Amino acid sequence: MTPVPVSAVHTIAYFTDALAPIWEIPLVEGQVLKKKHVPVSPELQAAIDELVGRAVFLAGNVRHVPIDGSWSLDADYELNAVLGRRIVDAMNRDLEYRRELAFVQEVVLALAGLGIPGLSVAAQADATYSDPNIDFGGIVDLDNSEEITRTSQVTKKFAELVGQNHRLTEAELTHLYVRHLYSLLRGKSD
């Protein structure tokens, strides 16, 4: 993991939760704060801060930036190679964690194609996050057990469109959805 802005970490975390139902993996964070640019999870930020304190994440390029009318601390983060390797090795020894790790790796791989500029606006194209019924400052609920999210609805529609002759894997649905985001974002910039 090369240094990435904290906004990219929050966006990647958002998409892992938004796409978790495809893989039938439990959500880490069922609700996020809808902001103009990227989803924000105070719980995730607290976890990032703790990982920096434990030297699992290394913070660089620390700065103050104006966000939504106030100042916020911002930094770029990278995984400590030695400690990170130990954590990944431990996850690979456990069947459940191995599946979750494969899922997160697939989401990161799919989102990497957007680049940092694309990640900074990707949530704005997401079917759930871009819901016009949720104002900025409101809560985006990804863990509503009564109904599936719009993101899940779109991925289910992709699976239906392929038909019964071919079942898309979770990885294929993940990449197809992110490719869909890319086309929506590209259409906005044209």
Protein Blocks (a to p, Z undefined) as FASTA:
>chain_A
ZZddfklmmmmmmmmmmmmmmnopacfblcdcddfkbccdfklmmmmmmmmmnomacceh
iacddeehiacddddddddfklmmmmmmmmmmpmklmmmmmmmmmmmmmmmmnommlmmm
mmmmpmklmomkbcghiacdfkbfkbccfklmmmmmmmmmnommbccdfklmmmmmmmmm
mmmmmmmmZZ
